């Protein structure tokens, strides 16, 4: 038997529910074995990282790459470099903001062609559900999309229209037959349409009042009802209203196939600290009050919220200027998700294995990648991150790799730094650059 391609050793390797001393042996891009700390293969070259953490690569199932069509907002090269530098080894690209959107088989083919040969990490695609595209769902599913996404309110771009309750129900019946999950931007238009829009647009409170919690709460309630009626798997994206936690908890106790994500910005930021005129903090649904943030943390730790993903939603810097009502709603955070969540979580008693459950294993399962991505176990892809959980560092936007250096986290001190990232056993981030180049494969 030949020598392994890579052998990593640490006193803290995240394996299942523990972080323990171990050696990870990689052969042909897969994890061949996880051995005791003093049981490296004879004659193998061992990379010993001491007390640094070896953890599974992050699986980020909510990334807007925007290529083709809006590559000036973001692109596969820049987005996946940022991902690699942040310990993300797999992204799943959202079906909107690119032109064409991924709502037809032709749109999916255009997306796949745009991504080929440009990605530093592995990638997959969500398809989109929009009015009048039911006939496209099966062809897209057969061509490899891992699930489908819809909006219940205007998406912000004209080519990805939102759907009505009747549209959603029809789509869910089709997707249940296909065994596919429906991801839902859970805001309903009614409460937003009736919300106050007067006031100073430079004040964050004006924007916050314009996207009330009732919009999310009503949407979640509708999706629970339709999940019960159709048996379609439902995934609520970027939950920001903690008011919905009880109804979600009850739905899970009922046995309904529903999962929920939240995002680093909802777990880190809070409305009371957002400065006037700071549109870099704008996202939809909005960052809410500090007490709401703490309730989201409780929901996450209690298992009502299943996972944390970035909702990386970039745009040119010019679109993040102006008042809160007119600026683009999106935060670029694919490179910062891991340290953001760890910074907040460690002070709340979160362990590294639990963090990996939220950011690696469960997103992998959502995308149908369970058993391949998201855990350190024999037979899985050797997607690994060397993580200094104690390092403190300051966010400098110009050192982020996504296309536009705009961030609400500018100047913030974070805990936890990615020292190296491996995709299928090859080093794609070494702390300074991207030695393997664009080796990412479509999943």
CORJOLIN-V547818 format. One record per residue. PHI is phi in degrees with one decimal (999 if undefined). D_FIRST is the distance of its C-alpha to the first C-alpha in Angstrom with 1 decimal. Layout:
BEGIN
phi	d_first
PHI	D_FIRST
PHI	D_FIRST
END
This chain:
BEGIN
phi	d_first
999	0.0
-75.3	3.8
-75.3	6.8
-66.2	8.9
-74.9	12.0
-156.6	14.5
-132.5	15.1
-112.7	18.8
-130.0	20.7
-153.1	24.4
-82.7	27.0
-138.5	28.0
-112.2	25.5
-81.2	27.3
-125.8	25.6
63.3	28.1
-96.5	31.5
-128.6	30.4
-119.6	29.5
-138.6	27.5
-62.7	25.3
-165.8	21.6
-120.6	18.4
-106.8	17.2
-107.3	13.5
-115.6	13.4
-137.0	10.9
52.4	12.7
80.9	16.0
-114.7	15.7
-76.7	15.7
-81.0	12.6
-163.2	14.3
-120.9	17.4
-111.4	17.3
-63.9	20.1
-56.4	21.3
-102.2	20.2
-121.8	16.7
-68.8	14.6
-58.3	10.9
-59.4	11.3
79.8	11.8
-78.5	11.8
-81.0	15.0
-107.5	17.1
-96.5	20.1
-95.0	22.6
-102.4	25.6
66.5	27.6
-91.9	30.1
-64.5	29.7
-80.4	28.9
-108.6	25.7
-131.2	26.9
-65.0	26.2
-64.9	27.6
-67.1	31.2
-110.4	32.0
-106.0	35.5
-92.7	37.2
-139.9	40.5
-130.6	40.4
-98.4	43.1
-86.9	41.7
79.0	44.9
-100.4	43.5
-84.0	44.9
99.3	48.6
-130.8	48.8
-65.5	46.1
-70.3	48.7
-83.3	48.2
-169.9	44.4
-150.2	41.6
-64.0	37.9
-64.4	37.0
-70.8	39.1
-63.0	38.4
-79.4	34.7
-66.9	34.7
-60.4	36.9
-60.1	34.6
-60.0	31.5
-66.7	33.6
-98.0	34.6
82.5	31.2
-90.9	31.7
-108.5	28.6
-142.0	30.3
-120.1	33.9
-118.4	36.0
-84.1	38.9
-74.1	42.4
-82.9	44.4
-123.2	47.4
86.7	48.7
-84.2	47.0
-129.2	49.3
-76.2	48.8
-73.6	47.7
-87.6	45.0
-117.6	47.6
-139.7	47.2
-62.1	44.5
-65.0	45.7
-64.0	45.5
-64.1	41.9
-64.0	41.0
-63.7	42.8
-63.7	40.9
-62.5	37.5
-65.5	38.5
-67.7	39.6
-81.7	36.4
-57.5	34.0
78.7	32.4
-112.9	34.2
-97.1	32.3
-81.6	30.2
-123.4	29.1
-71.5	28.6
-151.9	31.8
-141.2	33.7
-128.8	37.4
-87.6	40.2
-94.1	43.0
-115.1	46.6
-108.0	49.5
-132.7	52.8
-55.6	56.1
70.6	56.1
-118.5	52.4
-55.8	51.6
-70.2	50.8
-89.2	48.1
-67.6	46.1
-61.6	44.4
-58.5	43.4
-67.4	41.9
-62.1	40.1
-65.4	38.7
-87.2	37.7
113.2	35.5
-64.1	37.8
-92.9	36.6
164.2	40.2
-137.3	43.7
-127.3	46.0
-136.6	49.8
-115.5	52.6
-97.7	55.8
-129.2	57.6
-51.9	57.7
-80.4	54.4
103.3	55.9
-129.2	55.0
-68.9	57.2
-81.5	54.6
-123.6	52.9
-76.3	55.9
-82.2	56.0
-112.9	56.5
-89.2	59.2
-58.5	58.7
-66.2	59.4
-59.6	56.8
-61.9	54.2
-61.0	55.1
-62.6	54.7
-63.4	51.3
-64.9	50.1
-65.7	51.0
-66.0	49.0
-68.4	46.0
-61.6	46.1
-64.7	45.9
-82.9	42.9
71.5	41.2
-108.9	41.3
-88.6	42.3
-104.6	45.4
-91.2	45.3
-129.1	48.9
-76.6	50.6
-93.1	52.9
-134.6	56.3
-98.0	59.4
-71.0	62.0
-55.0	65.1
-60.2	64.9
-70.5	63.9
-61.9	66.8
-97.1	69.2
-77.1	67.9
-64.9	70.1
-121.7	69.3
-85.1	72.1
116.8	71.7
-78.5	70.2
-65.6	67.0
-81.5	65.9
-92.1	65.7
-62.2	62.6
-59.3	64.6
-62.5	66.2
-67.8	62.8
-58.9	61.7
-65.0	64.9
-77.2	64.2
-125.6	61.0
-68.2	62.1
-59.4	59.9
-56.1	61.8
-61.9	60.1
-69.1	56.6
-59.8	58.0
-64.9	59.7
-66.7	56.6
-62.1	54.3
-60.8	57.0
-64.5	57.2
-68.6	53.4
-63.1	53.3
-62.3	56.1
-71.8	54.5
-61.9	51.1
-64.1	53.1
-74.6	54.9
-106.3	52.0
64.4	48.9
-78.6	47.1
-66.5	44.5
-121.9	46.1
-129.0	44.7
-85.9	47.2
-88.4	46.2
32.5	47.2
-64.7	49.5
-118.9	52.1
-93.7	54.9
-69.5	54.4
-60.5	57.3
-83.3	55.0
-61.4	52.8
-65.0	54.9
-65.3	55.1
-67.0	51.3
-59.2	50.8
-63.2	53.2
-63.4	51.5
-66.8	48.1
-62.1	49.9
-70.9	51.3
92.6	47.8
-71.0	48.2
-80.8	45.0
-127.8	45.7
-128.5	43.6
-142.3	44.8
-119.1	43.6
-130.5	45.3
-131.6	44.6
-56.8	44.4
-68.4	47.9
-75.4	49.5
-92.7	47.8
-114.9	48.7
-87.0	51.9
-150.4	55.3
-58.6	58.5
-63.8	60.7
-100.2	58.8
-74.5	58.6
-71.3	61.0
-59.1	63.7
75.3	62.7
-93.0	59.0
-67.7	57.7
-64.5	54.1
-88.6	54.2
-78.3	55.2
-152.1	53.0
-130.2	53.9
-64.4	54.2
-81.7	55.4
-64.8	54.4
-107.3	56.8
-70.8	58.4
-62.1	56.8
-66.6	57.6
-65.5	55.9
-57.3	52.8
-66.4	52.7
-69.0	53.1
-62.8	50.1
-60.5	48.1
-63.7	49.4
-63.1	48.5
-68.2	44.9
-69.1	44.5
-84.1	46.2
89.1	43.8
-72.4	46.6
-89.8	44.9
-88.8	41.3
-156.5	39.7
-127.7	40.4
-134.9	39.8
-80.2	41.4
50.5	43.8
-61.9	43.2
-132.2	46.4
-84.5	47.2
-160.0	50.2
-59.8	51.9
-58.3	53.7
-64.6	57.0
-83.0	56.5
-103.3	56.0
-107.3	59.4
90.7	62.7
-84.8	63.7
-66.4	61.6
-77.8	63.1
-102.5	62.4
-69.7	59.0
-66.3	55.7
-98.3	54.1
-174.8	50.5
-123.2	48.4
-91.1	45.3
-147.5	42.8
-60.8	39.2
-80.6	38.2
-110.1	40.2
-56.8	39.6
-59.7	37.0
-65.4	39.1
-62.5	42.4
-69.1	41.4
-66.8	39.8
-58.6	43.0
-76.0	45.2
-73.5	43.0
-63.9	42.2
-73.1	46.0
-107.0	46.3
82.3	43.7
-76.1	40.8
-88.6	37.4
-62.7	34.3
-60.5	32.7
-67.9	36.0
-56.4	36.0
-68.6	32.5
-62.0	33.9
-69.2	36.8
-109.4	35.0
-122.4	31.5
-67.5	31.1
-70.6	34.6
-61.3	34.9
-61.2	31.6
-65.1	33.0
-56.6	36.3
-88.4	34.5
74.0	32.6
-109.2	29.3
-60.9	28.7
89.0	25.2
-123.5	23.9
-123.0	25.8
93.8	27.7
-143.3	25.6
-98.7	22.5
-157.0	20.6
-54.5	17.3
94.5	17.4
-81.6	20.1
-58.1	20.1
-82.7	19.2
-96.0	22.9
-134.2	23.6
-130.0	26.7
-96.5	27.3
-126.7	30.9
-88.8	33.5
-72.8	35.6
-104.7	38.4
-64.4	38.9
-110.2	42.3
-153.6	43.0
-109.0	45.8
-75.2	45.6
-115.2	46.7
-52.7	46.9
-66.4	46.5
-98.4	43.0
-87.0	41.9
-100.6	40.2
-68.3	41.9
-62.1	44.5
-119.7	47.6
-81.9	48.0
-125.0	50.0
-155.6	49.2
-71.8	51.2
-95.9	48.9
-54.0	50.0
83.6	50.6
-76.8	49.2
-89.4	47.1
-115.0	43.9
-112.8	41.5
104.7	37.7
-137.0	35.9
-78.3	32.7
-95.9	30.8
-160.5	27.8
-131.3	26.7
-120.8	23.4
-113.1	23.2
49.7	20.0
85.3	18.3
-108.3	20.5
-76.6	23.4
-102.8	26.6
-147.2	29.0
-113.1	28.7
96.8	32.2
-130.7	33.9
-159.8	32.7
-123.8	30.3
-64.3	27.6
-83.6	25.6
76.1	28.8
-80.5	29.7
-96.7	26.3
-61.0	27.8
-116.5	27.5
-76.0	30.1
-98.4	29.2
END
